[in-house]
Amino acid sequence: YIPDSDSSNPNRVAKVVGTYNESTSAWEWTEPVEVTEAFYSPFVSETDGVKTATVKSLFIGSGRIMQSRVVKKGAYYRLYAALWTKNEGNRVVYSDDFGDTWNVLGTIADRPASSGDEPKCEELPDGTVVLSSRKASGRYFNLFTFASTTGDDAYTSGTWGTVATGINNSDSGTNGEIYLLKGVMDQKTGLKKDVMLQSVPLGSGRNNVSIWYKEIDPNTTYTPATFAADWTFGKQVSFRASAYSTLTWQNDGRIGFLFEEEPGGYCIIYCPITVAEATGGAYALYDKAE
């Protein structure tokens, strides 16, 4: 990417919006709209009239863009996208108008995971943004803490912490999904808890896609180091060569898990699992009357 230049030739970005038509039971898609400039221009610094691109090329981590459960500006809940960049690792951008315009989370000088590869985003229950990024072994984790959560400047400025490493596996470097389960039940106590999931291969190369979990304590102010620590192995989903994965919540109370697996290289496998399965029986759907 070269600002204001005909020779600029970065990875390009397009926006497509799908709307589900209830009467036809089909998705209807808009024509792609190029938004390349909207992604790259926020990363341009300018000194004495000279523009410098601090990001040369980028793409969004595969799987899903994360939509906030906490931050709503105007008509929409905020979107967060974690980026791989050609220089100096990961960045995070956000949109408060459902993808028309994008802003840098933090500043263009921030490097939340300077050695990070393909990333994902999630948020803690208080709106703190979690960055989870691929590395040779385990995951890089960092947190963006907002300076204010009330008033006119709520959820605008804040700071990234110091990146930390977590998840004890020997993966050769594969992206996975990070996802917050809100209000599931602790099987031992019957209490409602929030639990974070992280999918990634178990180890020894791209094999044995699995899920780890971590209970999120509402009384704890997490740092990247404390967030990265003490993950628990939950479930091995694949027992053969397998790689990238993503997950989401389904209306039937199960977790929709999508991952790549052999035979044939990278077949796309859909495998819905329960909360209890994902967490090795430690948690389940909250089924008590309130």
Backbone as numpy.savetxt, mean C-alpha at the origin, in Angstrom:
# Nx Ny Nz CAx CAy CAz Cx Cy Cz
12.14 11.86 -17.13 11.30 13.04 -17.13 12.18 14.28 -17.13
11.93 15.17 -18.08 12.64 16.44 -18.19 11.59 17.54 -18.26
11.56 18.43 -17.28 10.53 19.47 -17.26 10.56 20.35 -18.51
9.37 20.63 -19.05 9.21 21.57 -20.17 10.12 21.24 -21.34
10.22 19.96 -21.67 11.11 19.56 -22.75 10.43 18.55 -23.66
10.60 18.72 -24.98 10.04 17.77 -25.94 10.76 16.43 -25.88
11.95 16.39 -25.29 12.71 15.13 -25.21 12.38 14.34 -23.95
11.46 14.86 -23.13 11.05 14.13 -21.94 10.36 12.82 -22.34
10.78 11.69 -21.75 10.25 10.39 -22.14 10.24 9.42 -20.95
9.47 9.73 -19.91 9.41 8.84 -18.75 8.37 7.74 -18.93
8.30 6.81 -17.98 7.14 5.93 -17.91 5.89 6.80 -17.84
4.88 6.46 -18.62 3.67 7.27 -18.68 2.60 6.71 -17.76
1.67 7.57 -17.38 0.60 7.22 -16.44 -0.73 7.62 -17.05
-1.72 6.73 -16.94 -3.06 7.03 -17.44 -4.08 6.76 -16.35
-5.20 7.44 -16.43 -6.31 7.28 -15.49 -7.52 6.71 -16.24
-8.08 5.64 -15.68 -9.30 5.04 -16.20 -10.25 4.85 -15.03
-11.50 5.23 -15.20 -12.48 5.11 -14.12 -13.56 4.10 -14.51
-13.80 3.15 -13.60 -14.85 2.17 -13.84 -16.05 2.44 -12.95
-17.24 2.34 -13.50 -18.49 2.51 -12.75 -19.34 1.26 -12.93
-19.78 0.70 -11.81 -20.60 -0.52 -11.90 -22.05 -0.15 -12.19
-22.58 -0.72 -13.27 -23.96 -0.48 -13.69 -24.84 -1.56 -13.06
-25.67 -1.15 -12.09 -26.50 -2.11 -11.38 -27.53 -2.78 -12.30
-28.05 -2.04 -13.27 -29.10 -2.59 -14.13 -28.57 -3.64 -15.09
-27.32 -3.47 -15.53 -26.73 -4.44 -16.48 -25.77 -5.41 -15.81
-25.47 -5.17 -14.54 -24.51 -6.01 -13.80 -23.15 -6.06 -14.52
-22.75 -4.91 -15.04 -21.48 -4.84 -15.77 -20.74 -3.56 -15.41
-19.42 -3.62 -15.54 -18.59 -2.45 -15.33 -18.50 -1.65 -16.62
-18.61 -0.33 -16.49 -18.46 0.57 -17.63 -17.24 1.43 -17.41
-16.35 1.48 -18.41 -15.04 2.12 -18.26 -14.92 3.34 -19.14
-14.30 4.39 -18.60 -14.02 5.58 -19.40 -12.82 5.31 -20.30
-12.65 6.16 -21.29 -11.45 6.11 -22.11 -10.25 6.56 -21.26
-9.09 5.99 -21.48 -7.91 6.40 -20.71 -7.58 7.89 -20.93
-7.23 8.54 -19.83 -6.80 9.93 -19.88 -5.37 9.99 -19.35
-4.47 10.57 -20.12 -3.08 10.63 -19.69 -2.92 11.65 -18.56
-2.29 11.20 -17.47 -2.05 12.06 -16.30 -0.56 12.04 -15.93
0.28 11.78 -16.92 1.73 11.69 -16.67 2.26 12.95 -16.00
1.90 14.10 -16.56 2.41 15.36 -16.02 1.93 15.58 -14.59
0.71 15.15 -14.27 0.17 15.32 -12.92 0.96 14.54 -11.89
1.58 13.43 -12.30 2.38 12.65 -11.37 3.81 13.17 -11.24
4.39 13.63 -12.34 5.80 14.02 -12.31 6.03 15.46 -11.86
5.13 16.37 -12.24 5.37 17.79 -11.97 5.50 18.13 -10.48
4.80 17.43 -9.55 5.00 17.78 -8.14 6.42 17.50 -7.63
7.18 16.70 -8.36 8.53 16.36 -7.94 9.60 17.25 -8.59
9.17 18.34 -9.20 10.12 19.28 -9.83 10.48 20.38 -8.85
11.77 20.57 -8.63 12.25 21.68 -7.82 12.70 22.81 -8.74
12.60 24.04 -8.23 12.98 25.19 -9.06 13.83 26.14 -8.24
15.02 26.46 -8.77 15.94 27.40 -8.13 16.42 28.40 -9.17
16.18 29.69 -8.91 16.60 30.76 -9.83 16.07 30.50 -11.25
14.84 30.00 -11.32 14.23 29.78 -12.63 14.63 28.49 -13.31
15.52 27.71 -12.70 15.97 26.46 -13.29 15.19 25.30 -12.66
14.49 24.54 -13.50 13.69 23.41 -13.01 14.50 22.13 -13.07
14.42 21.35 -11.98 15.14 20.08 -11.89 14.17 18.99 -11.47
14.14 17.91 -12.23 13.29 16.78 -11.90 13.98 15.93 -10.84
13.33 15.75 -9.69 13.90 14.91 -8.64 13.47 13.46 -8.78
12.53 13.19 -9.71 12.13 11.83 -10.06 12.30 11.69 -11.57
13.06 10.69 -12.00 13.34 10.51 -13.43 12.28 9.67 -14.12
11.80 8.65 -13.41 10.78 7.77 -13.96 10.10 7.06 -12.80
8.85 6.61 -12.98 8.12 6.04 -11.85 7.04 5.09 -12.33
6.58 4.26 -11.40 5.32 3.55 -11.57 4.73 3.26 -10.20
3.41 3.03 -10.18 2.70 2.71 -8.94 2.86 1.23 -8.65
3.08 0.89 -7.38 3.19 -0.51 -7.00 1.95 -1.29 -7.39
2.13 -2.50 -7.90 1.02 -3.30 -8.42 0.04 -3.68 -7.33
-1.19 -3.96 -7.70 -2.18 -4.45 -6.75 -3.33 -3.48 -6.57
-3.12 -2.44 -5.76 -4.22 -1.51 -5.52 -3.68 -0.17 -5.05
-4.39 0.88 -5.40 -4.20 2.18 -4.76 -5.01 2.15 -3.48
-4.46 2.69 -2.40 -5.13 2.64 -1.11 -6.03 3.85 -0.94
-7.29 3.61 -0.56 -8.21 4.69 -0.25 -8.37 4.80 1.26
-8.18 6.00 1.78 -8.23 6.23 3.22 -9.62 5.94 3.78
-9.65 5.41 5.00 -10.88 5.26 5.75 -11.10 6.46 6.67
-10.07 7.32 6.79 -10.05 8.39 7.79 -10.15 9.78 7.17
-9.38 10.02 6.11 -9.22 11.37 5.56 -10.20 11.59 4.41
-11.10 12.55 4.59 -12.03 12.93 3.53 -11.94 14.42 3.33
-11.67 14.82 2.09 -11.60 16.23 1.72 -12.63 16.48 0.63
-13.65 17.26 0.95 -14.69 17.49 -0.04 -15.54 16.24 -0.24
-15.70 15.83 -1.51 -16.60 14.74 -1.85 -15.99 13.36 -1.71
-14.65 13.29 -1.59 -13.99 11.99 -1.70 -13.10 11.68 -0.49
-13.02 10.40 -0.17 -11.97 9.94 0.72 -10.67 9.88 -0.08
-9.60 10.25 0.58 -8.30 10.42 -0.06 -7.76 9.12 -0.66
-7.06 9.25 -1.79 -6.32 8.15 -2.39 -4.83 8.33 -2.10
-4.16 7.23 -1.79 -2.70 7.21 -1.65 -2.11 6.23 -2.65
-1.02 6.62 -3.29 -0.31 5.73 -4.21 1.17 5.70 -3.85
1.70 4.50 -3.66 3.12 4.33 -3.38 3.86 4.11 -4.69
4.94 4.85 -4.88 5.65 4.86 -6.15 7.03 4.22 -6.04
7.37 3.44 -7.06 8.78 3.13 -7.33 9.31 4.23 -8.21
10.51 4.73 -7.93 11.13 5.73 -8.79 12.50 5.25 -9.23
12.90 5.73 -10.37 14.16 5.28 -10.96 15.37 5.74 -10.15
15.18 6.79 -9.38 16.29 7.29 -8.56 15.84 7.44 -7.11
16.59 6.85 -6.21 16.42 7.00 -4.77 15.09 6.47 -4.24
14.69 5.30 -4.72 13.67 4.52 -4.05 12.25 5.03 -4.14
11.53 4.94 -3.02 10.09 5.14 -3.00 9.68 6.57 -2.65
8.55 6.96 -3.21 7.85 8.18 -2.82 6.38 7.80 -2.64
5.60 8.69 -2.04 4.16 8.49 -1.90 3.46 9.76 -2.34
2.39 9.60 -3.12 1.57 10.73 -3.54 0.13 10.49 -3.10
-0.65 11.57 -3.05 -2.05 11.43 -2.65 -2.93 12.34 -3.50
-4.20 11.97 -3.58 -5.18 12.75 -4.34 -6.43 12.92 -3.52
-6.93 14.15 -3.43 -8.19 14.44 -2.73 -9.35 14.67 -3.68
-9.12 14.50 -4.99 -10.20 14.68 -5.97 -10.37 13.44 -6.84
-10.11 12.28 -6.25 -10.30 10.98 -6.89 -9.45 10.81 -8.15
-8.22 11.31 -8.05 -7.24 11.01 -9.09 -7.04 12.05 -10.16
-7.73 13.19 -10.06 -7.52 14.24 -11.08 -6.19 14.94 -10.87
-5.86 15.25 -9.61 -4.58 15.90 -9.30 -3.92 15.15 -8.17
-2.58 15.27 -8.08 -1.80 14.52 -7.11 -0.79 15.42 -6.42
-0.55 15.13 -5.15 0.39 15.88 -4.33 1.39 14.92 -3.68
2.57 15.44 -3.36 3.58 14.65 -2.68 3.22 14.57 -1.20
3.28 13.37 -0.64 3.11 13.20 0.80 4.44 13.52 1.46
4.49 14.65 2.17 5.76 15.15 2.70 6.32 16.19 1.76
7.62 16.12 1.51 8.28 17.08 0.62 9.04 16.32 -0.47
9.43 17.04 -1.50 10.17 16.37 -2.58 11.58 15.99 -2.14
12.01 16.50 -0.99 13.32 16.10 -0.46 13.24 14.80 0.34
12.03 14.36 0.70 11.88 13.15 1.52 12.22 11.91 0.70
12.86 10.95 1.39 13.17 9.65 0.81 12.71 8.59 1.82
11.43 8.28 1.87 10.91 7.40 2.92 11.48 5.99 2.89
11.93 5.54 1.71 12.66 4.27 1.60 13.59 4.42 0.41
14.76 4.97 0.66 15.66 5.35 -0.43 16.19 4.15 -1.20
16.17 2.95 -0.58 16.58 1.72 -1.27 15.40 0.83 -1.60
14.18 1.33 -1.36 12.99 0.52 -1.57 12.73 0.23 -3.03
12.11 -0.89 -3.28 11.75 -1.31 -4.63 10.24 -1.12 -4.80
9.52 -2.16 -5.20 8.08 -2.01 -5.44 7.33 -1.89 -4.11
6.52 -0.84 -3.96 5.91 -0.53 -2.66 4.38 -0.66 -2.64
3.86 -0.64 -1.44 2.42 -0.56 -1.19 2.18 0.43 -0.05
0.92 0.88 0.07 0.52 1.79 1.14 -0.65 1.23 1.92
-0.71 1.58 3.19 -1.86 1.33 4.04 -1.87 2.43 5.10
-2.85 2.44 5.98 -2.88 3.42 7.05 -3.22 2.76 8.37
-2.71 3.33 9.44 -3.11 2.92 10.77 -4.49 3.49 11.08
-5.17 2.99 12.10 -6.53 3.48 12.39 -6.63 4.98 12.62
-5.52 5.64 13.03 -5.57 7.08 13.25 -5.24 7.89 12.00
-5.03 7.23 10.87 -4.73 7.92 9.63 -3.26 8.00 9.29
-2.37 7.60 10.21 -0.94 7.53 9.90 -0.72 6.63 8.69
0.09 7.09 7.73 0.30 6.34 6.49 1.46 5.37 6.66
1.24 4.13 6.21 2.26 3.09 6.27 2.79 2.85 4.87
4.11 2.86 4.73 4.77 2.45 3.48 5.40 1.09 3.71
5.09 0.14 2.85 5.68 -1.19 2.89 6.32 -1.45 1.54
7.61 -1.80 1.54 8.34 -1.86 0.27 9.18 -3.12 0.16
9.23 -3.64 -1.04 10.02 -4.82 -1.36 11.51 -4.58 -1.12
12.19 -5.59 -0.55 13.63 -5.62 -0.44 14.10 -7.05 -0.59
15.39 -7.27 -0.56 15.94 -8.60 -0.82 15.49 -9.62 0.21
15.33 -9.20 1.47 14.86 -10.09 2.51 13.99 -9.28 3.47
12.77 -9.73 3.72 11.85 -8.98 4.58 11.21 -7.83 3.83
10.82 -6.79 4.57 10.19 -5.61 4.00 10.77 -4.36 4.63
10.83 -3.29 3.85 11.07 -1.96 4.42 9.73 -1.42 4.90
9.73 -0.80 6.10 8.55 -0.13 6.60 8.91 1.30 7.02
8.01 2.22 6.70 8.14 3.59 7.21 6.74 4.14 7.47
6.67 5.16 8.33 5.40 5.77 8.71 5.45 7.26 8.48
4.36 7.80 7.94 4.20 9.25 7.81 3.18 9.70 8.85
3.63 10.53 9.79 2.78 11.01 10.87 2.37 12.45 10.59
1.07 12.71 10.59 0.57 14.05 10.29 0.77 14.98 11.48
1.12 16.23 11.17 1.35 17.23 12.21 0.06 17.59 12.92
-1.06 17.57 12.19 -2.34 17.92 12.79 -3.43 17.05 12.16
-4.39 16.64 12.98 -5.53 15.88 12.48 -6.84 16.64 12.66
-6.75 17.90 13.03 -7.94 18.74 13.20 -7.69 20.11 12.57
-8.75 20.85 12.32 -8.62 22.21 11.79 -8.40 22.25 10.29
-8.11 23.46 9.79 -7.96 23.67 8.35 -6.74 22.94 7.77
-5.70 22.71 8.60 -4.49 22.06 8.10 -4.46 20.58 8.44
-5.62 19.99 8.74 -5.66 18.57 9.09 -5.20 17.70 7.93
-4.34 16.76 8.23 -3.85 15.77 7.27 -3.22 16.41 6.03
-2.42 17.44 6.27 -1.71 18.07 5.15 -0.20 17.87 5.30
0.39 18.46 6.32 1.84 18.34 6.52 2.15 17.32 7.60
3.39 16.88 7.62 3.83 15.91 8.61 5.24 15.46 8.31
5.64 14.33 8.88 7.02 13.87 8.73 7.07 12.36 8.54
8.05 11.94 7.73 8.40 10.53 7.62 9.38 10.18 8.73
9.30 8.95 9.21 10.26 8.47 10.19 11.50 7.91 9.52
12.27 7.12 10.28 13.46 6.46 9.76 13.09 5.05 9.34
13.33 4.71 8.10 12.90 3.43 7.56 13.49 2.27 8.37
12.68 1.21 8.55 13.09 0.04 9.32 12.76 -1.22 8.53
13.37 -2.33 8.91 13.16 -3.61 8.25 12.40 -4.57 9.15
11.42 -5.26 8.58 10.64 -6.23 9.34 10.24 -7.41 8.49
9.60 -8.40 9.08 9.19 -9.67 8.47 10.42 -10.56 8.26
10.46 -11.66 8.96 11.61 -12.56 8.92 11.38 -13.64 7.87
11.79 -13.35 6.64 11.77 -14.37 5.59 13.01 -14.18 4.73
13.25 -15.12 3.82 14.45 -15.05 2.99 14.08 -14.91 1.53
13.04 -14.16 1.28 12.55 -13.92 -0.08 13.64 -13.26 -0.93
13.61 -13.57 -2.22 14.60 -12.99 -3.12 14.22 -11.60 -3.60
13.13 -11.07 -3.11 12.69 -9.74 -3.52 11.42 -9.83 -4.34
10.27 -9.76 -3.68 8.96 -9.88 -4.34 7.98 -8.95 -3.64
7.11 -8.32 -4.42 6.16 -7.43 -3.78 4.97 -8.21 -3.23
4.40 -7.69 -2.15 3.21 -8.27 -1.55 2.26 -7.17 -1.14
1.22 -7.53 -0.40 0.19 -6.56 -0.01 0.20 -6.34 1.50
-0.04 -5.09 1.90 -0.26 -4.76 3.30 -1.70 -4.27 3.42
-2.42 -4.78 4.47 -3.85 -4.49 4.54 -4.31 -4.51 6.00
-5.10 -3.50 6.37 -5.61 -3.39 7.74 -6.99 -4.02 7.84
-7.12 -4.97 8.77 -8.43 -5.53 9.11 -8.97 -4.76 10.30
-10.09 -4.09 10.12 -10.69 -3.29 11.18 -11.71 -4.11 11.97
-11.57 -4.09 13.28 -12.61 -4.63 14.14 -12.84 -6.12 14.03
-11.76 -6.92 14.00 -11.92 -8.36 14.05 -11.83 -8.83 15.51
-12.19 -10.08 15.75 -12.31 -10.56 17.13 -11.10 -11.39 17.55
-10.51 -11.02 18.68 -9.49 -11.84 19.31 -10.15 -13.13 19.80
-9.69 -14.26 19.30 -10.33 -15.54 19.61 -10.16 -15.93 21.09
-9.14 -15.42 21.75 -8.92 -15.76 23.15 -9.76 -14.90 24.10
-9.88 -13.62 23.80 -10.55 -12.70 24.71 -11.95 -12.30 24.27
-12.26 -12.48 22.99 -13.53 -12.03 22.46 -13.60 -10.54 22.21
-12.47 -9.82 22.39 -12.44 -8.38 22.22 -12.22 -8.00 20.76
-12.70 -6.81 20.41 -12.52 -6.31 19.05 -11.13 -5.69 18.90
-10.43 -6.06 17.82 -9.06 -5.61 17.60 -8.88 -5.19 16.14
-7.84 -4.40 15.88 -7.40 -4.08 14.53 -6.12 -4.86 14.25
-6.05 -5.49 13.08 -4.94 -6.36 12.76 -4.41 -6.01 11.37
-3.10 -5.87 11.23 -2.47 -5.60 9.95 -1.98 -6.92 9.34
-2.25 -7.09 8.05 -1.76 -8.25 7.31 -0.67 -7.82 6.33
0.28 -8.73 6.09 1.31 -8.52 5.06 1.53 -9.83 4.34
1.34 -9.83 3.03 1.60 -11.03 2.23 2.94 -10.89 1.52
3.65 -12.01 1.44 4.95 -12.06 0.78 5.37 -13.52 0.76
6.20 -13.97 -0.20 6.64 -15.36 -0.18 7.34 -15.73 1.12
7.19 -17.00 1.50 7.78 -17.48 2.74 9.29 -17.43 2.71
9.88 -17.72 1.55 11.33 -17.64 1.46 11.91 -18.58 0.44
13.24 -18.61 0.38 13.98 -19.44 -0.59 13.57 -19.13 -2.02
13.55 -17.85 -2.33 13.17 -17.42 -3.67 11.69 -17.15 -3.77
11.18 -17.13 -4.99 9.77 -16.85 -5.23 8.95 -18.13 -5.09
8.71 -18.48 -3.84 7.98 -19.70 -3.52 7.12 -19.47 -2.28
6.02 -20.23 -2.19 5.27 -20.36 -0.94 4.73 -19.02 -0.42
3.93 -18.35 -1.23 3.31 -17.10 -0.80 2.54 -17.33 0.50
2.76 -16.44 1.47 2.21 -16.59 2.81 1.72 -15.25 3.33
1.09 -15.29 4.50 0.56 -14.09 5.14 1.09 -14.00 6.57
1.58 -12.82 6.93 1.95 -12.50 8.31 0.92 -11.52 8.88
0.88 -11.39 10.20 -0.07 -10.46 10.81 0.54 -9.80 12.04
-0.05 -8.66 12.41 0.40 -7.90 13.57 -0.80 -7.15 14.14
-1.07 -7.36 15.44 -2.14 -6.62 16.08 -1.71 -5.17 16.29
-2.62 -4.24 16.00 -2.33 -2.81 16.14 -2.95 -2.31 17.45
-2.10 -1.87 18.35 -2.53 -1.40 19.67 -2.95 0.06 19.57
-4.20 0.41 19.89 -4.65 1.80 19.78 -3.97 2.73 20.78
-3.36 2.18 21.80 -2.69 3.00 22.82 -1.19 3.17 22.55
-0.72 2.65 21.43 0.70 2.74 21.08 0.92 3.77 19.99
1.89 4.65 20.18 2.34 5.55 19.11 3.51 4.86 18.42
3.25 4.38 17.23 4.25 3.55 16.55 5.33 4.40 15.89
6.54 3.88 15.92 7.63 4.35 15.09 7.83 3.31 13.99
8.57 3.62 12.94 8.83 2.58 11.94 9.47 1.33 12.55
10.36 1.51 13.53 11.02 0.37 14.14 10.04 -0.50 14.93
9.16 0.11 15.71 8.21 -0.68 16.50 7.13 -1.29 15.60
6.77 -0.60 14.53 5.81 -1.18 13.59 6.42 -2.38 12.87
7.69 -2.29 12.52 8.37 -3.35 11.77 8.61 -4.59 12.62
8.60 -4.45 13.94 8.94 -5.56 14.84 7.73 -6.43 15.15
8.01 -7.69 15.50 7.03 -8.59 16.12 5.84 -8.94 15.23
6.11 -9.25 13.99 5.08 -9.82 13.13 4.99 -11.32 13.37
3.81 -11.88 13.22 3.57 -13.31 13.47 3.16 -14.00 12.17
3.74 -15.18 11.94 3.36 -15.94 10.75 1.94 -16.45 10.89
1.11 -16.24 9.85 -0.29 -16.64 9.92 -0.64 -17.85 9.09
-0.40 -17.78 7.79 -0.82 -18.87 6.91 0.04 -18.94 5.66
0.44 -20.13 5.27 1.05 -20.37 3.97 -0.07 -20.71 3.00
-0.23 -19.89 1.96 -1.33 -20.06 1.02 -0.91 -20.90 -0.18
0.31 -20.69 -0.66 0.82 -21.44 -1.80 1.92 -22.40 -1.35
1.99 -23.56 -1.99 3.00 -24.55 -1.66 3.83 -24.91 -2.88
4.00 -23.93 -3.73 4.81 -24.11 -4.94 5.38 -22.76 -5.32
6.02 -22.69 -6.48 6.56 -21.42 -6.95 5.45 -20.39 -7.04
5.64 -19.24 -6.39 4.62 -18.19 -6.37 5.29 -16.87 -6.06
4.64 -15.78 -6.44 5.34 -14.49 -6.39 4.43 -13.38 -5.87
4.05 -12.43 -6.73 3.34 -11.24 -6.29 1.95 -11.59 -5.77
1.45 -10.73 -4.88 0.13 -10.97 -4.30 -0.53 -9.66 -3.90
-1.86 -9.71 -3.80 -2.63 -8.58 -3.32 -3.87 -9.12 -2.62
-4.48 -8.32 -1.75 -5.68 -8.77 -1.06 -6.60 -7.60 -0.75
-7.86 -7.93 -0.50 -8.85 -6.91 -0.19 -10.00 -7.56 0.58
-10.89 -6.73 1.10 -12.03 -7.22 1.88 -13.20 -7.50 0.95
-13.88 -8.61 1.18 -15.07 -8.97 0.40 -16.34 -8.75 1.23
-17.45 -8.53 0.54 -18.73 -8.32 1.21 -19.21 -9.53 1.99
-18.69 -10.71 1.67 -19.11 -11.91 2.38 -18.31 -12.16 3.66
-17.45 -11.19 4.05 -16.69 -11.33 5.28 -15.43 -12.14 5.14
-15.04 -12.43 3.91 -13.78 -13.11 3.67 -12.77 -12.16 3.03
-11.53 -12.58 2.99 -10.45 -11.81 2.38 -10.23 -12.34 0.98
-10.38 -11.47 -0.01 -10.08 -11.86 -1.38 -8.58 -11.81 -1.62
-7.97 -12.95 -1.85 -6.51 -13.04 -2.00 -6.20 -13.44 -3.43
-5.38 -12.64 -4.10 -4.99 -12.85 -5.49 -3.47 -12.94 -5.54
-2.94 -13.99 -6.18 -1.48 -14.15 -6.22 -1.05 -14.90 -7.48
0.23 -14.77 -7.79 0.82 -15.45 -8.94 1.37 -16.80 -8.49
1.17 -17.81 -9.36 1.62 -19.15 -9.00 1.83 -19.99 -10.25
2.73 -20.98 -10.15 2.87 -21.98 -11.21 1.64 -22.89 -11.21
1.43 -23.68 -12.31 2.29 -23.89 -13.48 2.16 -22.76 -14.51
3.01 -22.84 -15.48 2.95 -21.88 -16.57 3.55 -20.54 -16.24
4.43 -20.50 -15.26 5.07 -19.25 -14.91 4.32 -18.51 -13.85
3.44 -17.58 -14.26 2.74 -16.74 -13.28 1.24 -16.75 -13.56
0.59 -17.88 -13.28 -0.86 -17.93 -13.36 -1.47 -17.08 -12.24
-2.58 -16.44 -12.50 -3.24 -15.62 -11.48 -4.25 -16.49 -10.73
-4.04 -16.66 -9.44 -4.87 -17.51 -8.60 -5.71 -16.65 -7.67
-7.03 -16.91 -7.65 -7.93 -16.25 -6.71 -8.28 -17.24 -5.62
-8.03 -16.84 -4.36 -8.23 -17.75 -3.24 -8.83 -16.98 -2.07
-10.15 -16.98 -1.91 -10.74 -16.30 -0.75 -10.43 -17.07 0.53
-10.05 -16.36 1.58 -9.72 -16.98 2.85 -10.42 -16.23 3.98
-10.59 -16.88 5.10 -11.24 -16.25 6.24 -10.20 -15.52 7.08
-10.68 -14.64 7.98 -9.80 -13.96 8.91 -9.07 -14.98 9.78
-9.79 -16.01 10.22 -9.17 -17.04 11.06 -8.06 -17.77 10.31
-8.28 -18.06 9.04 -7.24 -18.74 8.25 -6.02 -17.85 8.08
-6.24 -16.58 7.78 -5.12 -15.67 7.53 -4.27 -15.45 8.76
-4.85 -15.57 9.94 -4.14 -15.28 11.19 -3.86 -16.54 12.01
-3.89 -17.69 11.38 -3.57 -18.91 12.09 -4.51 -19.21 13.25
-5.76 -18.77 13.15 -6.75 -19.01 14.18 -6.76 -17.99 15.31
-5.89 -16.99 15.26 -5.81 -16.02 16.36 -6.98 -15.05 16.37
-7.55 -14.72 15.19 -8.63 -13.75 15.09 -9.71 -14.30 14.17
-10.90 -13.74 14.28 -12.02 -14.14 13.43 -12.93 -12.94 13.23
-13.96 -13.12 12.41 -14.95 -12.06 12.27 -15.58 -11.76 13.64
-15.80 -10.48 13.91 -16.44 -10.10 15.16 -17.94 -10.40 15.04
-18.43 -11.30 15.88 -19.80 -11.76 15.74 -20.67 -11.49 16.97
-20.23 -10.57 17.83 -21.00 -10.26 19.03 -21.94 -9.08 18.79
-23.11 -9.13 19.40 -24.08 -8.03 19.28 -23.55 -6.80 19.99
-23.81 -5.62 19.41 -23.34 -4.37 20.00 -24.52 -3.44 20.26
